[in-house]
Amino acid sequence: MFLHIGYNITIPLKSIIAIYNLQGNKNKSFLSSMRHKNKVIDLSDRAPKSCIITDSKIYLSSISVNTLQKRNTENTLFGD
């Protein structure tokens, strides 16, 4: 199975480690260090709402965690 995360990008569910809500500033240092390592792909056209961590990349999406969760039947992948 795959999860559509925006801009015609789909990710295999088996490669997803976690999906986090980006509300607030608690993830800024983590994302900054990953951007420096060229691991972040920003798919948002405005402020990203969610962060999808896979085994190889980190995707920023303008799609909310709740919407991504509704697109998937395995709710164990999602965190706040």
N, CA, C and O atoms as CSV, one atom per row, in Angstrom:
chain,resi,resn,atom,element,x,y,z
A,1,MET,N,N,0.834,-1.185,0.000
A,1,MET,CA,C,0.000,0.000,0.000
A,1,MET,C,C,0.879,1.248,0.000
A,1,MET,O,O,2.040,1.228,0.409
A,2,PHE,N,N,0.272,2.331,-0.476
A,2,PHE,CA,C,0.973,3.605,-0.584
A,2,PHE,C,C,0.159,4.703,0.080
A,2,PHE,O,O,-1.054,4.579,0.246
A,3,LEU,N,N,0.838,5.777,0.458
A,3,LEU,CA,C,0.187,6.946,1.038
A,3,LEU,C,C,0.496,8.151,0.163
A,3,LEU,O,O,1.659,8.470,-0.081
A,4,HIS,N,N,-0.563,8.825,-0.311
A,4,HIS,CA,C,-0.399,10.037,-1.114
A,4,HIS,C,C,-0.185,11.208,-0.157
A,4,HIS,O,O,-1.018,11.452,0.716
A,5,ILE,N,N,0.942,11.947,-0.317
A,5,ILE,CA,C,1.273,13.027,0.615
A,5,ILE,C,C,1.253,14.407,-0.036
A,5,ILE,O,O,1.642,15.393,0.590
A,6,GLY,N,N,0.806,14.485,-1.282
A,6,GLY,CA,C,0.688,15.761,-1.981
A,6,GLY,C,C,1.576,15.817,-3.205
A,6,GLY,O,O,2.554,15.079,-3.320
A,7,TYR,N,N,1.214,16.717,-4.131
A,7,TYR,CA,C,1.968,16.932,-5.369
A,7,TYR,C,C,2.267,15.632,-6.114
A,7,TYR,O,O,3.374,15.436,-6.615
A,8,ASN,N,N,1.288,14.763,-6.182
A,8,ASN,CA,C,1.411,13.479,-6.890
A,8,ASN,C,C,2.550,12.609,-6.371
A,8,ASN,O,O,3.101,11.796,-7.113
A,9,ILE,N,N,2.900,12.777,-5.108
A,9,ILE,CA,C,3.929,11.949,-4.476
A,9,ILE,C,C,3.238,10.901,-3.612
A,9,ILE,O,O,2.405,11.227,-2.767
A,10,THR,N,N,3.595,9.650,-3.835
A,10,THR,CA,C,3.121,8.562,-2.988
A,10,THR,C,C,4.328,7.851,-2.396
A,10,THR,O,O,5.372,7.718,-3.034
A,11,ILE,N,N,4.157,7.403,-1.173
A,11,ILE,CA,C,5.238,6.743,-0.444
A,11,ILE,C,C,4.747,5.360,-0.019
A,11,ILE,O,O,3.624,5.228,0.468
A,12,PRO,N,N,5.572,4.335,-0.196
A,12,PRO,CA,C,5.173,3.017,0.299
A,12,PRO,C,C,5.012,3.051,1.822
A,12,PRO,O,O,5.876,3.572,2.528
A,13,LEU,N,N,3.920,2.503,2.317
A,13,LEU,CA,C,3.673,2.508,3.759
A,13,LEU,C,C,4.793,1.823,4.533
A,13,LEU,O,O,5.108,2.221,5.655
A,14,LYS,N,N,5.391,0.798,3.942
A,14,LYS,CA,C,6.438,0.061,4.658
A,14,LYS,C,C,7.696,0.897,4.878
A,14,LYS,O,O,8.521,0.538,5.719
A,15,SER,N,N,7.870,2.008,4.143
A,15,SER,CA,C,9.049,2.853,4.327
A,15,SER,C,C,8.818,3.988,5.331
A,15,SER,O,O,9.764,4.670,5.725
A,16,ILE,N,N,7.549,4.192,5.749
A,16,ILE,CA,C,7.238,5.279,6.685
A,16,ILE,C,C,7.585,4.860,8.108
A,16,ILE,O,O,7.156,3.813,8.593
A,17,ILE,N,N,8.376,5.711,8.764
A,17,ILE,CA,C,8.746,5.482,10.160
A,17,ILE,C,C,7.783,6.200,11.083
A,17,ILE,O,O,7.331,5.631,12.077
A,18,ALA,N,N,7.458,7.467,10.758
A,18,ALA,CA,C,6.552,8.255,11.590
A,18,ALA,C,C,6.009,9.430,10.804
A,18,ALA,O,O,6.593,9.861,9.810
A,19,ILE,N,N,4.874,9.941,11.273
A,19,ILE,CA,C,4.289,11.157,10.718
A,19,ILE,C,C,3.947,12.052,11.904
A,19,ILE,O,O,3.251,11.645,12.835
A,20,TYR,N,N,4.459,13.292,11.845
A,20,TYR,CA,C,4.277,14.222,12.960
A,20,TYR,C,C,3.595,15.500,12.522
A,20,TYR,O,O,3.734,15.944,11.382
A,21,ASN,N,N,2.857,16.078,13.451
A,21,ASN,CA,C,2.245,17.381,13.278
A,21,ASN,C,C,3.331,18.439,13.448
A,21,ASN,O,O,4.118,18.353,14.391
A,22,LEU,N,N,3.395,19.426,12.571
A,22,LEU,CA,C,4.430,20.456,12.649
A,22,LEU,C,C,3.958,21.741,13.327
A,22,LEU,O,O,4.620,22.773,13.208
A,23,GLN,N,N,2.842,21.701,14.026
A,23,GLN,CA,C,2.396,22.872,14.781
A,23,GLN,C,C,3.370,23.094,15.935
A,23,GLN,O,O,3.688,22.162,16.673
A,24,GLY,N,N,3.838,24.324,16.086
A,24,GLY,CA,C,4.786,24.625,17.155
A,24,GLY,C,C,6.214,24.563,16.665
A,24,GLY,O,O,6.464,24.279,15.494
A,25,ASN,N,N,7.146,24.827,17.553
A,25,ASN,CA,C,8.556,24.951,17.187
A,25,ASN,C,C,9.426,23.801,17.666
A,25,ASN,O,O,10.649,23.876,17.544
A,26,LYS,N,N,8.843,22.748,18.203
A,26,LYS,CA,C,9.654,21.701,18.816
A,26,LYS,C,C,10.497,20.896,17.832
A,26,LYS,O,O,11.416,20.197,18.259
A,27,ASN,N,N,10.224,20.967,16.551
A,27,ASN,CA,C,10.958,20.178,15.563
A,27,ASN,C,C,11.943,20.990,14.743
A,27,ASN,O,O,12.574,20.447,13.836
A,28,LYS,N,N,12.094,22.280,15.035
A,28,LYS,CA,C,12.934,23.150,14.203
A,28,LYS,C,C,14.390,22.703,14.134
A,28,LYS,O,O,14.964,22.680,13.045
A,29,SER,N,N,14.997,22.352,15.247
A,29,SER,CA,C,16.411,21.969,15.223
A,29,SER,C,C,16.624,20.655,14.472
A,29,SER,O,O,17.608,20.504,13.747
A,30,PHE,N,N,15.708,19.712,14.646
A,30,PHE,CA,C,15.795,18.442,13.929
A,30,PHE,C,C,15.697,18.678,12.423
A,30,PHE,O,O,16.513,18.164,11.658
A,31,LEU,N,N,14.703,19.454,11.999
A,31,LEU,CA,C,14.523,19.715,10.564
A,31,LEU,C,C,15.688,20.512,10.000
A,31,LEU,O,O,16.094,20.294,8.858
A,32,SER,N,N,16.222,21.424,10.779
A,32,SER,CA,C,17.368,22.207,10.334
A,32,SER,C,C,18.574,21.318,10.071
A,32,SER,O,O,19.253,21.480,9.057
A,33,SER,N,N,18.844,20.390,10.964
A,33,SER,CA,C,19.996,19.494,10.772
A,33,SER,C,C,19.766,18.556,9.591
A,33,SER,O,O,20.712,18.232,8.873
A,34,MET,N,N,18.528,18.113,9.379
A,34,MET,CA,C,18.230,17.237,8.247
A,34,MET,C,C,18.283,17.997,6.917
A,34,MET,O,O,18.675,17.432,5.896
A,35,ARG,N,N,17.892,19.270,6.928
A,35,ARG,CA,C,18.005,20.093,5.713
A,35,ARG,C,C,19.476,20.245,5.328
A,35,ARG,O,O,19.838,20.197,4.153
A,36,HIS,N,N,20.303,20.427,6.344
A,36,HIS,CA,C,21.744,20.571,6.104
A,36,HIS,C,C,22.326,19.314,5.440
A,36,HIS,O,O,23.275,19.400,4.661
A,37,LYS,N,N,21.757,18.169,5.753
A,37,LYS,CA,C,22.212,16.897,5.172
A,37,LYS,C,C,21.470,16.555,3.876
A,37,LYS,O,O,21.613,15.453,3.345
A,38,ASN,N,N,20.677,17.508,3.372
A,38,ASN,CA,C,19.895,17.316,2.137
A,38,ASN,C,C,18.943,16.127,2.220
A,38,ASN,O,O,18.773,15.395,1.245
A,39,LYS,N,N,18.328,15.937,3.373
A,39,LYS,CA,C,17.394,14.830,3.572
A,39,LYS,C,C,15.935,15.268,3.507
A,39,LYS,O,O,15.042,14.421,3.522
A,40,VAL,N,N,15.670,16.590,3.434
A,40,VAL,CA,C,14.304,17.108,3.506
A,40,VAL,C,C,13.794,17.481,2.115
A,40,VAL,O,O,14.473,18.166,1.350
A,41,ILE,N,N,12.593,17.018,1.808
A,41,ILE,CA,C,11.904,17.392,0.582
A,41,ILE,C,C,10.639,18.128,0.997
A,41,ILE,O,O,9.740,17.542,1.601
A,42,ASP,N,N,10.574,19.413,0.671
A,42,ASP,CA,C,9.443,20.248,1.062
A,42,ASP,C,C,8.418,20.265,-0.064
A,42,ASP,O,O,8.668,20.823,-1.133
A,43,LEU,N,N,7.262,19.651,0.179
A,43,LEU,CA,C,6.184,19.589,-0.803
A,43,LEU,C,C,5.109,20.634,-0.541
A,43,LEU,O,O,4.114,20.696,-1.263
A,44,SER,N,N,5.300,21.452,0.482
A,44,SER,CA,C,4.273,22.422,0.846
A,44,SER,C,C,4.451,23.714,0.059
A,44,SER,O,O,5.572,24.166,-0.175
A,45,ASP,N,N,3.337,24.294,-0.344
A,45,ASP,CA,C,3.396,25.573,-1.038
A,45,ASP,C,C,3.253,26.731,-0.059
A,45,ASP,O,O,3.310,27.897,-0.451
A,46,ARG,N,N,3.072,26.407,1.191
A,46,ARG,CA,C,3.011,27.384,2.287
A,46,ARG,C,C,3.593,26.692,3.512
A,46,ARG,O,O,4.332,25.718,3.371
A,47,ALA,N,N,3.284,27.161,4.678
A,47,ALA,CA,C,3.820,26.539,5.884
A,47,ALA,C,C,3.389,25.071,5.958
A,47,ALA,O,O,2.194,24.781,5.902
A,48,PRO,N,N,4.341,24.143,6.082
A,48,PRO,CA,C,3.983,22.722,6.132
A,48,PRO,C,C,3.206,22.384,7.402
A,48,PRO,O,O,3.434,22.971,8.460
A,49,LYS,N,N,2.290,21.433,7.279
A,49,LYS,CA,C,1.474,20.993,8.405
A,49,LYS,C,C,1.950,19.663,8.975
A,49,LYS,O,O,1.722,19.370,10.149
A,50,SER,N,N,2.610,18.860,8.146
A,50,SER,CA,C,3.032,17.541,8.621
A,50,SER,C,C,4.434,17.208,8.135
A,50,SER,O,O,4.921,17.737,7.135
A,51,CYS,N,N,5.058,16.315,8.879
A,51,CYS,CA,C,6.405,15.844,8.586
A,51,CYS,C,C,6.328,14.318,8.488
A,51,CYS,O,O,5.955,13.643,9.448
A,52,ILE,N,N,6.684,13.788,7.323
A,52,ILE,CA,C,6.642,12.349,7.100
A,52,ILE,C,C,8.085,11.848,7.061
A,52,ILE,O,O,8.849,12.200,6.162
A,53,ILE,N,N,8.443,11.032,8.031
A,53,ILE,CA,C,9.804,10.510,8.127
A,53,ILE,C,C,9.819,9.102,7.550
A,53,ILE,O,O,9.093,8.216,8.002
A,54,THR,N,N,10.669,8.919,6.535
A,54,THR,CA,C,10.812,7.592,5.922
A,54,THR,C,C,12.220,7.076,6.198
A,54,THR,O,O,13.033,7.756,6.824
A,55,ASP,N,N,12.489,5.891,5.731
A,55,ASP,CA,C,13.809,5.305,5.953
A,55,ASP,C,C,14.913,5.991,5.154
A,55,ASP,O,O,16.093,5.734,5.397
A,56,SER,N,N,14.557,6.861,4.204
A,56,SER,CA,C,15.596,7.532,3.420
A,56,SER,C,C,15.471,9.055,3.361
A,56,SER,O,O,16.481,9.742,3.211
A,57,LYS,N,N,14.275,9.590,3.474
A,57,LYS,CA,C,14.038,11.028,3.357
A,57,LYS,C,C,13.020,11.499,4.373
A,57,LYS,O,O,12.346,10.701,5.024
A,58,ILE,N,N,12.922,12.829,4.495
A,58,ILE,CA,C,11.899,13.466,5.314
A,58,ILE,C,C,11.107,14.369,4.386
A,58,ILE,O,O,11.677,15.204,3.684
A,59,TYR,N,N,9.798,14.202,4.383
A,59,TYR,CA,C,8.929,14.992,3.523
A,59,TYR,C,C,8.114,15.948,4.372
A,59,TYR,O,O,7.572,15.564,5.409
A,60,LEU,N,N,8.027,17.204,3.926
A,60,LEU,CA,C,7.164,18.185,4.558
A,60,LEU,C,C,5.967,18.373,3.644
A,60,LEU,O,O,6.125,18.597,2.444
A,61,SER,N,N,4.771,18.281,4.208
A,61,SER,CA,C,3.557,18.342,3.403
A,61,SER,C,C,2.596,19.381,3.960
A,61,SER,O,O,2.552,19.620,5.167
A,62,SER,N,N,1.834,19.989,3.078
A,62,SER,CA,C,0.800,20.931,3.509
A,62,SER,C,C,-0.490,20.197,3.882
A,62,SER,O,O,-1.475,20.829,4.261
A,63,ILE,N,N,-0.486,18.878,3.777
A,63,ILE,CA,C,-1.633,18.062,4.174
A,63,ILE,C,C,-1.518,17.763,5.667
A,63,ILE,O,O,-0.455,17.373,6.150
A,64,SER,N,N,-2.613,17.946,6.389
A,64,SER,CA,C,-2.588,17.741,7.844
A,64,SER,C,C,-2.431,16.268,8.206
A,64,SER,O,O,-2.729,15.378,7.409
A,65,VAL,N,N,-1.962,16.040,9.410
A,65,VAL,CA,C,-1.805,14.674,9.919
A,65,VAL,C,C,-3.158,13.963,9.923
A,65,VAL,O,O,-3.241,12.785,9.578
A,66,ASN,N,N,-4.217,14.677,10.312
A,66,ASN,CA,C,-5.546,14.060,10.348
A,66,ASN,C,C,-5.976,13.579,8.966
A,66,ASN,O,O,-6.526,12.485,8.837
A,67,THR,N,N,-5.733,14.375,7.942
A,67,THR,CA,C,-6.096,13.978,6.585
A,67,THR,C,C,-5.255,12.792,6.125
A,67,THR,O,O,-5.777,11.862,5.510
A,68,LEU,N,N,-3.954,12.820,6.419
A,68,LEU,CA,C,-3.099,11.684,6.069
A,68,LEU,C,C,-3.559,10.420,6.787
A,68,LEU,O,O,-3.542,9.326,6.223
A,69,GLN,N,N,-3.965,10.589,8.024
A,69,GLN,CA,C,-4.433,9.443,8.795
A,69,GLN,C,C,-5.702,8.863,8.175
A,69,GLN,O,O,-5.864,7.644,8.121
A,70,LYS,N,N,-6.591,9.716,7.716
A,70,LYS,CA,C,-7.820,9.237,7.077
A,70,LYS,C,C,-7.518,8.485,5.776
A,70,LYS,O,O,-8.271,7.598,5.376
A,71,ARG,N,N,-6.424,8.844,5.131
A,71,ARG,CA,C,-6.040,8.178,3.882
A,71,ARG,C,C,-5.435,6.803,4.129
A,71,ARG,O,O,-5.269,6.013,3.199
A,72,ASN,N,N,-5.117,6.528,5.346
A,72,ASN,CA,C,-4.436,5.283,5.677
A,72,ASN,C,C,-5.267,4.482,6.664
A,72,ASN,O,O,-5.958,5.061,7.502
A,73,THR,N,N,-5.210,3.197,6.579
A,73,THR,CA,C,-5.969,2.354,7.504
A,73,THR,C,C,-5.146,1.895,8.695
A,73,THR,O,O,-5.707,1.372,9.658
A,74,GLU,N,N,-3.815,2.076,8.656
A,74,GLU,CA,C,-2.961,1.668,9.749
A,74,GLU,C,C,-2.637,2.863,10.638
A,74,GLU,O,O,-1.640,3.553,10.422
A,75,ASN,N,N,-3.476,3.105,11.633
A,75,ASN,CA,C,-3.356,4.283,12.484
A,75,ASN,C,C,-2.143,4.271,13.397
A,75,ASN,O,O,-1.858,5.288,14.028
A,76,THR,N,N,-1.432,3.191,13.492
A,76,THR,CA,C,-0.289,3.109,14.396
A,76,THR,C,C,0.913,3.933,13.931
A,76,THR,O,O,1.851,4.120,14.705
A,77,LEU,N,N,0.913,4.430,12.697
A,77,LEU,CA,C,2.039,5.189,12.181
A,77,LEU,C,C,2.022,6.643,12.601
A,77,LEU,O,O,3.020,7.343,12.428
A,78,PHE,N,N,0.910,7.117,13.149
A,78,PHE,CA,C,0.748,8.556,13.339
A,78,PHE,C,C,0.964,8.951,14.788
A,78,PHE,O,O,0.544,8.262,15.717
A,79,GLY,N,N,1.643,10.100,14.951
A,79,GLY,CA,C,1.888,10.665,16.279
A,79,GLY,C,C,1.627,12.155,16.269
A,79,GLY,O,O,1.513,12.770,15.209
A,80,ASP,N,N,1.533,12.727,17.442
A,80,ASP,CA,C,1.306,14.186,17.556
A,80,ASP,C,C,2.596,14.910,17.770
A,80,ASP,O,O,2.604,16.135,17.888
